[in-house]
Amino acid sequence: MFKVFASSVFTLRGTAAGVGVAGVVATYVATRRFGRAAALLAMAWAAGSLWLIAISRDGFENILTVAFGALALAAMLHWGDRPGRASAAMAGAAIALGLWTYQPLKLLPLLAVLWLLWIRARDRDRFTAMRATWRWALMAFLVVAAPMIVTAVTDASGYFGRAASVSAFYVGAGSPDSYPVHVLRTIGMFVVTGDPNERHDVRALPLLGPLLFVPFALGIWRCWRRRDDHGHALVLLGLVMFLLPPLLATEGFAPHFLRSLGLAPYIAAGVGLGCLEAVDIARTLAPRLSGVTATAVTRAAWAVCAIAVAGVGIASAVTYVNRPVADRYSPFTFADVALASAAVNNATDGGPSTLLILDRYNAMDVQFLDAGRLPTIIEPMRAVGNPAVYSLVIAPSIADIAAAVGAPLAAGAHVVAVDPNGTPVAFEVVPEPAVATTG
């Protein structure tokens, strides 16, 4: 996308948003086997989920998890419904594609194995038909996953290191909560609490909330009652499997919505199936209602489900669009954006360049935003030999400027940007040869 449309914030976030929309479509494909109405409601939930709206517009690659996770779910269901060489190969390839995305989908192969074992225990005839084609699934998996497998073998620390370093089993994984509290907060993300990181959520709102948790719970109940069917069993197994990453990864605050992304297509399926269950319950109650036909009750039940899902979706979109800058300022490092704006290098024909004093991690934002006219960037607390070679010195604090070019020159620095609370976040000073020499 950068090659076609040039690198920019719009291209970055637009691409992520496009992938998010693809995830919504893939959710419909994955849940279509449960019925058109259930699939439409599952897709509507995905489209209006505040969780997915936020993450699909951050510009993170993590949003790939939703689309590829849903495609893997669709391919596995298709293989189970119509065992054959083609469906097996599609399932194997889709499972392998998940390894190319984000950490949670590394669990897809394990999910597939558990699902097959479940089918073996519950539906031997179907398992026998699928077993006849498993080699095609394995070959497709190995072909698509080959680069990832090679990487895992040759660079195990690189491939598994991040997951290991944030897990509860790693001594250095820091968490502000005890592990029992971490577990409670993670499980509570469905109804009562959300991610405190404003990049992943808004106002720490839960994934579903009390209203949509009702059909979701009904969907789980429906899946459990129909667990002999491989499709309903896969939804249950997927919910358990992809709840493990946020439960086991304790680094940072809980709940962690990025680590929960593997759940998205399964939660969507739960909501859609729950609406279907609610309609079935309403239909059974119809004979007890005098003067009301079963058709009218069924239509009313579908309408209630549609209004609930659409209403929450609209409210989510409004909440996302209207959140104030003050809530987004620190999580989205707006201070770095201000520094990038102030530090754009205006030098031409080899003239003096702009000097930016910024740590390596935050400097990445500036390097992206100012890629076309990049300033000279140095780490804080490093002295500059001759400041006069720079046309401008930019830093997040006067102390940084003083350490680099001396206190006399830093005394002339002035504020060029403040945060929503009025706290200065960017200072600049113009070097003068005479002062620079004495400094």
C-alpha positions in Angstrom: 0.0 0.0 0.0 2.9 2.4 0.7 4.3 1.5 -2.7 1.1 2.4 -4.4 -0.2 5.3 -2.3 3.1 6.5 -0.7 3.8 6.2 3.1 1.5 8.4 5.2 -0.7 8.1 8.3 -3.8 8.0 6.0 -2.4 5.1 4.1 -1.4 3.2 7.2 -4.7 3.6 9.0 -6.7 3.3 5.8 -5.1 -0.1 5.2 -5.9 -1.3 8.7 -9.5 -0.1 8.3 -9.8 -1.9 5.0 -8.5 -5.1 6.7 -11.0 -4.5 9.5 -13.8 -4.4 6.9 -12.5 -7.6 5.3 -12.7 -9.2 8.8 -16.4 -8.3 9.0 -17.0 -10.0 5.6 -15.0 -13.0 6.7 -17.1 -13.2 9.8 -20.2 -13.6 7.7 -18.5 -16.3 5.6 -17.4 -18.2 8.7 -20.8 -18.2 10.3 -23.0 -18.7 7.2 -23.3 -22.4 7.9 -25.3 -21.7 11.0 -28.0 -19.9 8.9 -28.2 -16.6 7.0 -29.9 -14.6 9.8 -27.4 -15.8 12.4 -24.5 -14.9 10.1 -25.9 -11.4 9.3 -26.2 -10.7 13.1 -22.7 -12.0 13.7 -21.4 -9.8 10.9 -23.4 -6.8 12.3 -21.9 -7.3 15.7 -18.4 -7.4 14.2 -19.1 -4.2 12.2 -20.3 -2.3 15.3 -18.0 -3.7 17.9 -16.3 -0.8 19.6 -13.3 -3.2 20.3 -12.9 -3.9 16.6 -13.6 -0.4 15.4 -10.8 0.9 17.6 -8.2 -1.7 16.6 -9.0 -1.5 12.9 -8.2 2.2 12.9 -5.0 2.1 14.9 -2.7 1.2 12.0 -1.6 -2.0 13.8 -1.1 -5.3 11.9 -3.0 -7.0 14.7 -6.3 -6.5 13.0 -5.2 -9.2 10.5 -6.1 -11.6 13.3 -9.8 -11.1 12.9 -9.9 -11.6 9.1 -7.5 -14.6 9.0 -9.0 -16.1 12.2 -12.5 -16.0 10.6 -11.2 -17.5 7.3 -9.6 -20.3 9.3 -12.9 -20.9 11.1 -14.8 -20.9 7.8 -12.3 -23.3 6.1 -12.4 -25.8 9.1 -16.2 -25.8 9.1 -16.2 -26.4 5.4 -13.8 -29.3 5.7 -16.0 -30.8 8.5 -19.2 -30.3 6.5 -17.8 -31.6 3.2 -14.7 -33.7 3.7 -12.7 -33.8 0.5 -9.2 -33.1 -0.8 -10.0 -29.5 -1.8 -11.7 -28.6 1.5 -8.9 -30.3 3.5 -6.2 -28.4 1.6 -8.1 -25.1 2.1 -8.4 -25.8 5.8 -4.7 -26.6 6.1 -3.6 -23.5 4.2 -6.0 -21.3 6.2 -4.6 -22.6 9.5 -1.1 -22.0 8.3 -1.9 -18.4 7.2 -2.8 -17.6 10.8 0.9 -18.1 11.7 1.7 -15.1 9.6 -0.4 -12.7 11.6 -0.4 -12.2 15.3 0.5 -14.2 18.4 -2.9 -15.7 19.3 -3.3 -17.4 15.9 -0.3 -19.5 16.6 -2.8 -21.6 18.6 -4.8 -22.5 15.4 -2.9 -25.8 14.8 -3.6 -26.9 18.4 -7.3 -25.9 18.0 -7.5 -28.0 14.8 -6.0 -31.0 16.6 -8.4 -30.7 19.6 -11.3 -30.3 17.2 -10.4 -33.4 15.2 -10.1 -35.4 18.5 -13.6 -34.1 19.5 -15.0 -35.2 16.2 -13.4 -38.6 16.7 -15.1 -39.0 20.0 -18.5 -37.6 19.0 -18.9 -38.4 15.3 -16.8 -41.4 14.1 -18.3 -41.5 10.6 -17.4 -37.9 10.0 -14.0 -38.4 11.4 -13.4 -41.4 9.2 -14.3 -39.3 6.1 -12.0 -36.5 7.2 -9.2 -38.9 8.1 -9.1 -40.0 4.5 -8.2 -36.5 3.4 -5.9 -35.4 6.3 -2.8 -35.7 4.2 -4.0 -32.9 1.9 -4.6 -30.7 4.9 -1.1 -31.4 6.3 0.6 -30.8 2.9 -1.2 -27.5 2.4 -0.3 -26.5 6.0 3.4 -27.4 5.6 3.7 -25.5 2.3 2.1 -22.3 3.6 3.7 -22.5 7.0 7.2 -23.5 5.8 8.8 -20.1 6.3 7.3 -19.8 9.7 8.4 -23.3 10.7 12.0 -22.5 9.5 12.0 -19.3 11.5 10.7 -21.1 14.6 13.5 -23.7 14.3 16.4 -21.4 13.4 15.4 -18.4 15.6 13.3 -19.9 18.4 13.9 -17.0 20.7 12.7 -14.5 18.1 9.7 -16.5 17.2 8.6 -17.5 20.7 10.3 -14.9 22.7 7.6 -12.3 22.9 4.9 -14.7 23.9 7.2 -16.2 26.5 8.4 -12.9 28.0 4.8 -11.7 28.7 3.5 -14.9 30.1 2.7 -15.7 33.7 5.5 -18.3 33.6 8.2 -15.6 33.0 9.6 -14.1 36.1 10.2 -10.7 34.5 6.6 -10.3 33.2 5.4 -7.3 35.1 1.7 -6.7 36.0 0.0 -4.1 38.2 -2.4 -6.8 39.4 -2.0 -10.1 41.2 -2.7 -13.1 39.0 -6.2 -13.9 40.5 -7.2 -10.2 39.8 -5.7 -10.5 36.3 -7.9 -13.5 35.6 -11.0 -11.9 37.1 -10.5 -8.7 35.0 -9.9 -10.7 31.9 -13.0 -12.8 32.3 -14.9 -9.7 33.2 -14.0 -8.1 29.9 -17.2 -9.5 28.4 -19.5 -7.6 30.6 -18.1 -5.3 33.2 -14.6 -3.9 32.3 -12.5 -3.2 29.2 -9.0 -2.4 28.2 -7.6 0.7 29.9 -5.3 1.4 26.9 -7.2 3.9 24.7 -5.5 2.6 21.6 -7.4 -0.7 22.0 -10.6 0.6 23.5 -12.6 3.7 24.6 -13.2 4.5 28.2 -12.4 0.9 29.2 -15.8 -0.3 27.9 -16.4 -4.1 27.9 -16.4 -6.3 24.8 -20.1 -7.0 24.9 -21.8 -5.3 27.8 -24.9 -6.5 29.7 -27.2 -6.2 26.7 -25.3 -8.3 24.1 -24.0 -10.7 26.7 -27.5 -12.2 26.9 -27.5 -13.5 23.3 -23.8 -14.4 23.6 -24.6 -16.6 26.7 -27.5 -18.1 24.9 -25.2 -18.9 22.0 -22.8 -20.7 24.3 -25.7 -22.7 25.7 -26.9 -23.6 22.2 -23.4 -24.7 21.3 -23.1 -26.9 24.4 -26.5 -28.6 23.7 -25.4 -29.2 20.1 -21.9 -30.1 20.9 -22.1 -33.4 18.9 -22.2 -31.2 15.8 -18.7 -30.4 14.8 -19.5 -26.7 14.0 -21.0 -25.9 17.3 -18.2 -27.8 19.0 -15.6 -25.7 17.1 -17.1 -22.5 18.4 -16.9 -23.7 22.0 -13.3 -24.9 21.5 -12.3 -21.7 19.8 -13.7 -19.6 22.7 -11.7 -21.6 25.2 -8.5 -21.7 23.1 -8.3 -18.0 22.3 -9.2 -17.0 25.9 -5.8 -18.5 26.9 -3.6 -15.7 25.5 -5.1 -12.9 27.5 -5.4 -15.2 30.6 -1.8 -16.4 30.4 -0.1 -13.1 29.3 0.2 -11.0 32.4 2.5 -8.2 31.2 0.7 -4.8 31.3 -2.8 -4.0 32.3 -5.8 -6.4 32.1 -7.9 -7.0 30.2 -5.7 -6.8 27.1 -7.9 -6.5 23.9 -5.1 -7.1 21.4 -4.3 -10.5 23.0 -8.0 -11.3 22.9 -8.4 -10.7 19.1 -8.4 -14.5 18.4 -11.8 -14.6 20.1 -13.5 -12.2 17.7 -15.0 -14.6 15.1 -16.1 -17.0 17.9 -17.7 -14.2 19.9 -19.5 -13.1 16.7 -20.7 -16.7 16.2 -21.9 -16.8 19.8 -23.9 -13.6 19.3 -25.5 -14.8 16.1 -26.3 -18.3 17.5 -27.6 -16.7 20.7 -30.1 -14.6 18.6 -31.1 -17.8 16.9 -31.6 -19.5 20.3 -33.7 -16.5 21.5 -35.9 -16.8 18.4 -36.4 -20.5 19.1 -37.3 -19.8 22.7 -39.8 -17.2 21.6 -41.3 -19.6 19.1 -41.9 -22.2 21.7 -43.7 -19.6 23.9 -46.0 -18.5 21.1 -48.7 -21.1 21.8 -49.1 -19.7 25.3 -49.9 -16.2 24.0 -53.5 -15.9 23.0 -54.2 -14.1 19.8 -50.5 -14.1 18.7 -49.2 -16.3 15.9 -45.9 -18.1 15.9 -44.9 -16.1 12.8 -45.5 -12.8 14.5 -43.6 -13.9 17.6 -40.7 -15.1 15.5 -40.5 -11.8 13.5 -40.7 -9.8 16.7 -37.8 -11.8 18.2 -35.6 -11.3 15.2 -36.5 -7.6 15.2 -35.5 -7.3 18.9 -32.2 -9.0 18.2 -31.5 -6.9 15.2 -32.3 -3.6 17.0 -30.1 -4.6 20.0 -27.1 -5.5 17.8 -27.5 -2.5 15.5 -28.2 -0.1 18.4 -25.1 -1.1 20.2 -23.1 -0.8 17.0 -24.3 2.7 16.3 -23.6 3.7 19.9 -20.1 2.3 19.6 -19.4 4.3 16.4 -20.7 7.5 18.0 -18.6 6.8 21.1 -15.5 6.2 19.1 -15.8 9.3 16.9 -16.7 11.6 19.8 -14.0 10.7 22.3 -11.9 13.7 23.2 -8.3 14.3 22.3 -7.4 14.4 26.0 -8.2 10.7 26.2 -6.2 9.8 23.2 -3.2 12.1 23.7 -0.8 9.9 25.6 -1.8 6.5 24.3 -1.3 7.7 20.7 1.9 9.7 21.6 0.6 13.0 20.3 3.6 14.6 21.9 5.8 12.7 19.3 3.5 14.0 16.6 4.1 17.6 17.9 7.9 17.0 17.9 7.8 15.6 14.4 5.8 18.6 13.2 8.3 21.0 14.9 11.4 19.1 13.7 10.7 18.7 10.0 14.0 19.4 8.3 13.7 22.4 6.1 17.4 22.4 5.0 18.1 22.6 1.3 21.3 22.3 -0.7 23.2 20.8 2.2 22.5 23.7 4.5 22.1 23.4 8.3 19.6 20.7 9.4 17.3 20.5 12.4 18.5 18.6 15.5 16.0 16.6 17.4 16.8 15.2 20.9 14.6 12.1 21.5 15.0 8.6 22.7 15.2 5.8 20.2 11.8 4.3 20.9 9.8 7.5 20.4 12.0 8.6 17.6 10.4 5.8 15.5 7.3 8.0 15.2 9.3 10.9 14.0 11.2 8.8 11.5 7.9 7.7 10.0 6.1 11.1 10.0 9.2 13.0 8.8 10.6 10.3 6.4 10.8 12.8 3.5 12.6 15.5 5.4 14.2 13.7 8.4 16.0 15.8 11.0 19.2 14.7 12.7 18.2 12.7 15.8 20.3 12.0 18.8 19.7 10.3 22.1 19.0 12.5 25.2 21.9 13.4 27.5 24.4 13.5 24.7 26.6 16.6 24.2 26.8 18.2 20.8 30.2 19.4 19.7 29.1 22.3 17.6 25.5 23.3 17.8 26.0 26.0 15.2 25.9 23.5 12.4 22.1 23.1 13.1 19.5 25.6 12.2 17.2 24.5 15.0 17.3 22.3 18.1 14.1 20.6 19.2 13.5 18.5 22.4 10.7 17.4 24.8 12.3 19.4 27.7 14.8 22.2 28.4 16.9 19.8 30.4 17.5 17.7 27.2 18.5 20.8 25.3 20.8 21.9 28.1 22.6 18.5 28.2 23.1 18.6 24.5 24.1 22.2 23.8 24.7 23.8 27.2 22.6 25.8 29.7 23.3 29.3 28.2 21.8 28.3 24.8 19.0 26.3 26.5 17.9 29.4 28.5 16.7 30.9 25.2 14.4 27.9 24.4 10.7 28.5 24.1 7.6 26.2 24.0 6.3 25.1 20.6 3.6 22.6 21.7 1.6 21.7 24.8 -0.7 18.8 25.8 -4.4 19.2 26.5 -3.6 20.1 30.1 -1.3 22.9 29.0 1.9 21.0 29.9 4.8 21.8 27.5 5.8 18.8 25.4 8.1 20.4 22.8 10.8 23.1 23.1 13.0 24.7 20.4 15.9 27.0 20.3 17.9 28.6 17.4 21.7 28.1 17.9 23.8 31.2 17.7 27.5 30.7 16.7 28.9 32.9 19.5 26.8 31.3 22.2 27.4 27.8 20.8 31.2 28.3 21.0 31.1 29.3 24.6 28.6 26.6 25.4 
